[in-house]
Amino acid sequence: MIVFRDRMARGESRTGWLDSRHTFSFADYHDPAQMGFRALRVINEDRVIPGAGFPPHGHRDMEILTYVLEGALAHKDSLGNGAVIRPGELQRMSAGTGIVHSEFNASSTEPVHFLQIWIIPDRVGLAPSYEQKAFPAAERRGRLRLVAAPDGRDGALTVHQDARLYLASLAAGERIAHEVAAKHGLWLQLARGIVALDGTEMREGDGAAIEGEGGIDVDAETDAEFLLFDLG
C-alpha cells in the first residue's frame, strides 16, 4: 500500500525570517493523523532569509539530520562543533542526554533552503554526538546513495535506529527501483522535480509512505532529487 502526503496539505509556520513546511506534526501544527511514520518523526522543509536563523536551543533523545538543498547553513553546538553545511552535505546530530545548538543562514545576501529530519533513536540516554559528510553529486546520480545507516557502512553517517537514508538524483527519463525487505516500510520525500512513484505523479515537497510492497519504481519526469527512508 502506498499513501501519498500532498505538499499542499503540510503544516506551515511563517515568520519574518522563516518559511517552514511540516510533513508531520511539529510545534504549533498538530494533526493526530500525521504524527510521523515508524521511527521517522519530523520532516521540515525550511527557508531562512539571509543572516537569520534559529538561536541556541536544546534537544534530547532524538537523531537530527540536516540536508541543505540551496545556500549554506552555519551550525554551532554545545559539544564545540562549528561548521557550515552546504548542498550535498548531510549532518547528523544525536541529541541523546542533551545538546544545545544554533543554525543560521551563513550568507548575508542569499537565502538557505534545507530539510531538517528527526528520527526517534532506538534507546534513550545516548551520549550526544555529531557527524557531517559530503556526498558528491556523482555518487547520487542515477542511483540510490546510502548516506545514513545503523552501522555507518559504505561511508554513510551513523544513526542509532534501524533506519537507512538514501539520496538519489535522476535525470528526466531515468528510473530507480528499490526492493523492500520483509517487515520494512519506506518513506519517499521528493526534494526537487517531478517523478512518478509506481505510476502516480509526485512533485517537489510531496511524500509517500510505502508498506506491504515488495518494491517500488521511481521514474523521473523531469530532473529530480529525492530522499528515501528505509525503516525497520
C-alpha positions as CSV (number, residue, x, y, z in Angstrom):
1,M,0.0,0.0,0.0
2,I,1.2,3.5,-0.9
3,V,-0.3,6.5,1.0
4,F,0.7,9.9,-0.5
5,R,1.2,13.0,1.5
6,D,0.4,16.1,-0.6
7,R,2.7,19.0,-0.3
8,M,-0.2,21.4,-0.1
9,A,-1.6,19.6,3.0
10,R,1.5,20.1,5.1
11,G,1.5,22.4,8.1
12,E,3.0,25.8,7.8
13,S,5.0,28.2,10.1
14,R,5.8,31.6,8.7
15,T,7.6,34.5,10.4
16,G,9.5,37.4,9.1
17,W,12.6,35.3,8.6
18,L,11.4,31.7,8.3
19,D,9.1,29.8,5.9
20,S,8.7,26.2,7.2
21,R,6.5,23.4,5.9
22,H,5.8,20.4,8.2
23,T,5.2,17.0,6.7
24,F,4.4,15.7,10.2
25,S,3.0,17.4,13.4
26,F,5.5,19.9,14.7
27,A,5.4,22.9,17.1
28,D,2.0,24.7,16.7
29,Y,0.9,22.4,13.9
30,H,-0.8,19.3,15.2
31,D,-2.6,16.6,13.3
32,P,-3.3,13.3,15.1
33,A,-3.2,11.6,11.7
34,Q,0.3,13.0,10.9
35,M,2.5,12.1,13.9
36,G,5.3,10.5,11.8
37,F,6.0,7.3,10.0
38,R,7.5,4.5,12.1
39,A,10.7,6.0,13.7
40,L,10.6,9.0,11.3
41,R,9.1,11.8,13.4
42,V,9.8,15.1,11.6
43,I,10.5,16.3,8.1
44,N,10.6,20.1,8.0
45,E,11.3,22.0,4.7
46,D,12.8,25.3,5.9
47,R,13.7,28.5,4.0
48,V,15.6,31.2,6.0
49,I,16.3,34.7,4.9
50,P,19.9,36.0,4.7
51,G,21.7,36.4,8.1
52,A,18.8,34.9,10.2
53,G,18.3,31.6,11.9
54,F,17.5,29.6,15.0
55,P,19.2,30.9,18.2
56,P,20.6,28.4,20.7
57,H,18.0,25.9,21.9
58,G,18.1,22.4,23.3
59,H,17.1,18.8,22.3
60,R,17.1,15.4,24.0
61,D,16.8,11.8,22.7
62,M,16.5,12.5,19.0
63,E,18.5,11.8,15.9
64,I,18.5,15.0,13.9
65,L,19.6,15.1,10.3
66,T,20.0,18.3,8.2
67,Y,20.3,18.3,4.4
68,V,20.9,21.6,2.6
69,L,19.4,22.0,-0.8
70,E,20.4,25.5,-1.6
71,G,22.6,28.1,0.2
72,A,24.7,27.4,3.3
73,L,23.8,26.8,6.9
74,A,26.1,27.7,9.8
75,H,25.9,25.3,12.8
76,K,27.2,25.6,16.4
77,D,26.6,23.3,19.3
78,S,27.4,22.7,23.0
79,L,29.9,19.9,22.0
80,G,32.1,22.6,20.5
81,N,31.3,21.9,16.9
82,G,31.2,24.7,14.4
83,A,30.6,24.1,10.7
84,V,28.9,25.2,7.6
85,I,26.6,22.8,5.8
86,R,26.4,23.2,2.0
87,P,24.4,21.4,-0.7
88,G,25.2,17.8,-1.0
89,E,26.3,17.6,2.7
90,L,24.4,15.8,5.4
91,Q,24.7,16.5,9.2
92,R,23.8,14.1,11.9
93,M,23.4,15.3,15.5
94,S,22.4,12.8,18.2
95,A,20.9,14.8,21.0
96,G,21.0,12.0,23.5
97,T,21.2,13.2,27.1
98,G,21.1,16.8,25.9
99,I,22.6,19.1,23.4
100,V,22.2,22.9,22.7
101,H,22.7,24.1,19.1
102,S,22.0,27.0,16.8
103,E,21.5,27.1,13.0
104,F,21.9,30.3,11.0
105,N,21.9,31.2,7.3
106,A,25.7,31.6,6.7
107,S,25.1,34.2,3.9
108,S,24.2,37.8,4.4
109,T,22.8,38.0,0.8
110,E,21.3,34.6,-0.2
111,P,18.5,32.6,1.4
112,V,19.1,29.0,2.6
113,H,16.8,26.1,1.8
114,F,17.1,22.9,3.7
115,L,15.4,19.8,5.2
116,Q,15.5,19.0,8.9
117,I,14.7,15.5,9.8
118,W,14.1,13.9,13.2
119,I,14.3,10.1,13.8
120,I,13.4,8.6,17.2
121,P,16.5,6.7,18.4
122,D,16.4,3.0,19.4
123,R,17.2,3.9,23.0
124,V,17.3,6.9,25.3
125,G,20.3,8.3,27.2
126,L,22.9,8.2,24.4
127,A,25.9,10.4,24.6
128,P,25.4,13.4,22.4
129,S,27.5,13.2,19.2
130,Y,27.9,14.9,15.8
131,E,28.9,13.9,12.2
132,Q,28.9,15.8,8.9
133,K,29.8,14.4,5.5
134,A,29.7,15.4,1.8
135,F,28.1,13.1,-0.7
136,P,29.2,14.4,-4.2
137,A,26.6,14.6,-6.9
138,A,28.4,11.9,-8.9
139,E,27.7,9.4,-6.2
140,R,24.0,10.1,-6.2
141,R,23.4,10.5,-10.0
142,G,21.1,7.8,-11.4
143,R,21.3,5.7,-8.2
144,L,20.5,5.4,-4.6
145,R,23.4,6.5,-2.4
146,L,23.3,5.3,1.2
147,V,24.0,8.3,3.4
148,A,22.9,7.2,6.9
149,A,22.7,3.7,8.4
150,P,22.9,2.0,11.8
151,D,26.4,0.7,11.0
152,G,27.7,3.7,9.1
153,R,28.6,1.3,6.2
154,D,29.9,2.5,2.8
155,G,30.9,5.9,4.2
156,A,27.4,6.7,5.5
157,L,26.6,8.6,8.7
158,T,25.7,6.5,11.7
159,V,22.2,6.7,13.1
160,H,21.0,5.0,16.3
161,Q,18.0,3.3,14.8
162,D,17.0,0.6,12.3
163,A,16.8,3.2,9.6
164,R,18.6,3.8,6.4
165,L,18.5,7.0,4.4
166,Y,19.3,7.1,0.7
167,L,19.7,10.1,-1.6
168,A,19.2,10.0,-5.4
169,S,19.4,12.4,-8.3
170,L,17.7,11.5,-11.5
171,A,17.8,13.0,-15.0
172,A,14.5,13.2,-16.9
173,G,13.6,9.7,-18.2
174,E,15.7,7.7,-15.6
175,R,14.3,5.1,-13.4
176,I,15.3,3.7,-10.0
177,A,13.9,0.5,-8.4
178,H,14.2,-0.4,-4.8
179,E,13.3,-3.7,-3.1
180,V,11.6,-3.6,0.3
181,A,12.9,-6.0,3.0
182,A,10.3,-8.0,4.9
183,K,8.5,-6.0,7.6
184,H,10.2,-2.8,6.5
185,G,8.5,0.4,5.4
186,L,9.6,3.2,3.1
187,W,9.1,6.9,3.1
188,L,9.9,8.8,-0.1
189,Q,10.3,12.6,0.2
190,L,10.7,14.5,-3.1
191,A,13.1,17.4,-2.8
192,R,13.1,18.7,-6.4
193,G,11.4,18.0,-9.7
194,I,8.6,15.7,-10.8
195,V,8.6,11.9,-10.5
196,A,6.1,9.0,-10.9
197,L,6.1,6.6,-7.9
198,D,4.6,3.3,-9.3
199,G,2.8,5.4,-11.8
200,T,1.5,8.2,-9.5
201,E,2.9,11.7,-10.1
202,M,4.7,13.4,-7.2
203,R,6.0,17.0,-7.2
204,E,8.5,18.9,-5.0
205,G,7.5,18.6,-1.4
206,D,5.3,15.6,-1.8
207,G,5.9,12.5,0.4
208,A,4.7,8.9,0.3
209,A,4.5,6.1,2.9
210,I,5.1,2.6,1.4
211,E,4.2,-0.6,3.3
212,G,3.4,-4.1,2.3
213,E,5.0,-3.7,-1.1
214,G,7.8,-5.9,-2.4
215,G,9.5,-3.0,-4.1
216,I,8.9,0.4,-5.8
217,D,9.8,2.0,-9.1
218,V,10.6,5.8,-9.3
219,D,10.5,7.3,-12.8
220,A,11.8,10.9,-13.3
221,E,9.5,13.0,-15.5
222,T,12.0,16.0,-15.0
223,D,15.4,16.2,-13.4
224,A,14.6,15.3,-9.8
225,E,16.1,14.6,-6.4
226,F,14.6,12.6,-3.6
227,L,15.3,11.1,-0.1
228,L,14.3,7.5,0.6
229,F,14.0,6.3,4.2
230,D,14.0,2.5,4.7
231,L,12.7,1.8,8.2
232,G,12.5,-1.4,10.1
